[in-house]
Amino acid sequence: MYIAQAFKGFHDWWRYIIGTVAIVAAVVIGQIPFTVAVFVKAFSEGGSVMGMNEADLMGMLESNLNLFLMLLSFAGGLVGVFLVVKYLHKQSITELTTARKKIDWNRFWFAFILWGVIATSFIFLDYYSSPENYVLNFKLVPFLILCMIAIVLIPIQTSFEEYLFRGYFMQGLGIATIQNKFPFIFIFSIASILIYFYLDYVFVFSSILKSAYYIFMPLLLIWLTSSNLFKNIVISKPNSLLYKVLNRNSTPLLITSLVFGLLHIANPEVAQLGYVVMVYYIGTGLFLGVMTLMDDGLELALGFHAANNLFTALLVTADWTAFQTHSVFKDTSLPEAAGFMDVFMPVFIVFPILLYIFSRKYKWNNWQQKLFGTVKEPANESTNSINE
């Protein structure tokens, strides 16, 4: 089982807290070149970046330079994930990637080529059916530079997201569900998020108040979990019933899919298409998560995600998308026109068909156990947590 791979390394809860902070720090370090470039450009033009939204910041630099610098943050994040896993958790990258003895690159390339062909076909089909919505954007030299940047860095970007969400977080949350205190922490976390959004909506939190909230709530959680009241809660019947519900592979699957989707909420596509596009982002996260659990590894998800972003970046761009590139075509259609074909068809038709293809090729079985079975530490694994 894929989630059980985490038991092969050190898996104390505090390691995941420290690891997450370290990975975020690595992403921030990777953002430094982009931040410096934007400030230098603004200063040289006598302007300021203060008050600019994300779209304005992304439009300050030349398209290829902007893409290169923006993707460096993901490279920093991927390095952070690998270092945290190797040195903090004492887990191999192979164990983070797959339950097989070695990484199956044939799986990666099968998913990459399959989705690359399908995604390219969809783009050209739309181009020939609605040519009025596209203009030729091809310029040889900028496109060749784009190819070099995209081929190297976009797979790094997508690999970071897969290793973080379907890898590090899914394994970490999976083994967290075996603890009888997980239901309380889960409910507390959900309540904290809802309270934050409510207070921010009513009072419009300043940066200082937001920082204070981020510090106060974890401290409150630590205090509560060390109190006598918490001990009574853990042994209570409601907690026991909730534990039986949450101690499932589906819990980390749903949580990581939801978080993966919500982190795209700042994308310019959401501002243009509306919150309905979140169905696509969350649905994609769920699709990649199901693929990972059923196949006992990240290889298919890594291949699909890399192909999806790479071929899109090379073939088509629009003024309102997250990736502004020197692609072959530019989509000039109104973003408000997006609907069933853009959001619902991939999630409810295309992705299930892909899962069927993968399941037939790789002979997936025991769907109920792999998606909804309980998380258990393998009996033959040595205990690598000082808390257990």
N, C-alpha and C positions, 0 to 999 in steps of 0.2 A: 504493500500500500504506500502511495506517495507521501501522504502526510506523516506516516510513521518514520520516514527518513530522518526527521528532526530528532528523534530519540537517539540517533547514532552520535550526536554531538552534545555539547552542554546546552541545556534548554531551560535554565532558571528564568523566571519571568523578568527579573531585573536585567538580564542580558539582552532581552528584546527591547526593553526601554532604552538602555544605553545604545544598543545597535541602531534603533530608529533615529535617535538624536544624532549619532555619528553619520548616518546616511544622509540626513537632512543637511548636516554641516558640509558634507562632501558636495552635495548639489549646489549649495550656496557658494562654495569655493569655485565650482565650475561656472557659476554665473558672473564671476568677477570680470572676466574679459569683456563680456557683453555690456555690463554696467559701465565699465571704464570707457568703452568705445562710444556709448550713447552720451555720456557726460561730456566727453571730448568733442563730439560732433555738435552738441547743443552749445557748448561754450564757444567753439570756433565760429558759430553763426550768431553769437550774441543772444542766445535764447536760454531757456531753462526747461528742465524735465518735470519740474514741479507742476502738479495738476494734470499731467498727461495721462490718458488712459492707455490700456495695453496696445490697442490698435495704433495709436500715435507713436508709441515707443518702437513697435515693430516696423513702422514705416520710415524711421529716421535713417537707417543705413541701407546701402545697396543690397538688393535681394539675396545674392549669394553670400555676401559677408554676413548679413543678418542671420541667415540659416546656419552658417558655420558656427558663429558665436553662440547662437541660441542652443544648438545641439551639444555644445561643450559641457553644459550643465548636466546633461544626461550621461555623458561620458564620465564626469566626476562622480555621479550617483552610482553608476555601475561599478566603478572601482571601489567605492565605499561599501557597496553590498558584498563584493567578493572579499574585501579585507575583513569586514565584520564577521562574515560567515567563517572564514578560515582561522582568524586569530582570536575572536571573542567566543565563538561557538565551537571551535575545533571540529568543524564539519567540512568535508571536501566539497568542491564545486560540483562534482559529479553527483553527490548525495543531495545537493540542493536542486539539481537539474532533473534527476530521474531515479526511479527505483531499480532500473537495470544496472548491470555491472559497469557499463560504460555508456556514454552519450551516443544515442542512435542518430547520426547525422542524415541517414537515409530518410528518416521520418521528417526531419527539418526540411530537407529539399523537396520531399513529396508535397508537403503542405505549402511550401513557398511557391513551387511551380504551379500547383493546382489553383491556388487562389490568385496568383499572378495572372494566369491565363483568363480566369473568370472575371477578375476585376478589370483587366484590359478590355475584354469583350464587352462588358457593360458600358465602359466609357465610350468605345467606338460605336456601339449600338445606339447610345443616346446621341452621339454626335451626328450620325447619319439620319436618325429619325427626327432630330430637332437642330439642324445646322444653324438656324437663326440664333440659337442660344450660345454659340461659340464663335470665337475669333482665333485665327492662327497667331500664336504667340512665340513661334520658334525663331530663335537666333542662335546660330551655330556655336559661337565661342562661349557666350553665357551658358548655353545648354550643356556644353562639354564640361565646363567648370561645375555646373550643378550636378552632373553625373558623378564626378569625382567626389564631391562632398556627400551627396546622398548615398552612394553605394557604400561608403566607409562609415558614415556617422548615423544614418537612419536606422540600420540594424542595431547599432549600439543603443540608440534611443529606445527602440522597441524592446530590446533585450533587457534594458534596465527596468522598464515597466513590468515585464513578465517575471523577471527574477524577484522584483520587489513585491508585487501583488500576488501572483499565482505561486511564487516560490517562498520567499522569506515570510510574508505575512500569513499566507494560507497555512504553511507548516506551523508557524508560531501560534496562530489562533487555534489551529486544530489540536495541538497538545495542551493548550490552555483550557480547553473544554473538559478535560478529564479531572480538573480540580473542582472540588465541591463549592469553592467560593466564586467560581466563574459566573453563575447566574446573577449574584449580587453585583459584581463588578460590571457585568453587561448592562443591567438595568440602570446602575448609577451612571454609566457612560452615556447611555441614551438620554437619560434625564438631564445630564449636564449640557449636552448639545442642544436640547430643546430649550432649556432655560437660557442658554447663551443667546440663541437667536431671538427669543422673546425679549430679553433685556436689551439687546442691541437694537431691536426694532423700536422699542418704547423709548429708550434713553439715548440711543445713538452713541455707543461706547467710543471713547477716545482710545488712542493707542496705548496709553498708560493703563486705562481700566481693562482693556483686553489682555494686556500682559499680566496684570494682577489676577484676573480671572483664570488665566492659563496656569498660574502658579498656585492659586488658592485651591482649586478643585482637586488636583492630584494630592496635595497635602491633606485635604479633607478626606480623600479616599484612603490614604495611608493611615490616618488616625482612626477612621471608622473600622477598617479591617483589623486593627490591633486592639479594639475595644471588646469588652465583655458582651456588649449588645450584638456585635457581629457574630460571635461564637454561637449565640442563641439563634440568630437568623440562619446561619449555615445548616444547623440541625433541624430547622423548622420544616414542616410538611410542604408549604408552597415552594421553598427553595429546592427541596428534593424532587418535587414534580417538575419544576422548571429545569433542573439539572438533567433529568431524563430526556427532556425535549431538546436541550441545547447541545448535549454531548453527542453530536452527529457530525458527519463530514459536511452536511449541508450548511452548518452554521458558519464555518470559515468561508465556504463557497459564496454564500449570500452576502456576508459582511464585506468581503474583498470586492465582490462585484459592485455592490452599492457604493463603496468608497471610491473605487476606480471610476465609476460613472460620475459621481459628484465632483471629483477633482477636475473634470472637464467643464464644469459649469462656468468657468471664467473664459472659455474659448469664445472667440467672436462669433462662431456659428450659433451659439446659444442665444446671443443677443439678437441675431438676425432671424433665426428660425423659430425662436421661442423655446420654452421648456419641454415641448414635445420631443425635441431631439435628444433629451436625456434618456428616452426609451431606447434609442440606438446605443448610446454609450454604456448604459447599465446592461442592456441586452448583450452587447459585445463582451463585456466583462464576464457575464454569466456563461456565455458560449465558450470563452477561453478557459474558464474555470472548470466547466463540465468536461471539456476536452482533456484538461490536465489530469483530473481525477480518474477519468475512465481509462486513459492511456498510461497512467502511472508515470507521468513525466511531462516536462515542459517543451519537448522537441517540436510537437505539432503546433503548439501555441506560438513558439518563437518563430517558426517558419511562416505561419499565417500572418502574424502581426507585422513582421518585417516586409512581406510582400504587399500588404495592404497600404502601409505608409509610403513605401518606396515607389511603387508604380503610380500611386496617386500624385506624389510630389513631382514625378517626372512627366506625367501626361497632362494633368489639368490643375489649374489654380483659379482662384477668384479673389476679388478685392476684399471679401468678407471672411476668408478662411484663415485658420491658424498658420498654415504653411503658405507663405507668399514666395513663389518660385518662378524661375525662367523656364516654365514647363512648355510643352508642345502647344497646348491649347489654353485659352482662358475662358472660363464660364461666365457669360454676361447675363444670364437669366436672373430674374428677381428671386432673391433668397426666400421671400415669403411664399413662393410657389412650391416649396418642398413639402412633401406629404407622404403618401403611402409608399411610393417607389423608393424614396430616400431613407425613410425611417423604419417603416413597419415591414416592408418586404424582406430586407436583409435579416431582421431579427426573427420573424415568424415563418419565413419560407426558406430563404437561402441557407441560413445557419443550421436549421434542422436537417436539411438535405446534406449539408457537409458532414454533420455528425453521423448521419446514416452511412455515407461513403467511408468515413474513417472507421466506423464500427465494423463494416463488412471487410475492409482491407486488413484491419488489425485484430479482427475476431474478438471484439469487446464482448464481455458477458458480465453477469452479476451486477447489473446496473443499480439495483436497490441497495446492495451492500456498499458499493463504492460511492454512491451519492448520499445515501441516508443511513448508512451503518454507523455504529458507535465507534469512537476513536479509542483505541487501546494501545498500550505500550507492548510491543512484541515481547513474548516471554523469554526469548533468547538474547535480548539486548541488555547490556549492562546499564545500570543507572548512572546517568551523567548529570544529575541535578542534585545539588547539595540539600535541596528542600524535600527530597523524596526518599 
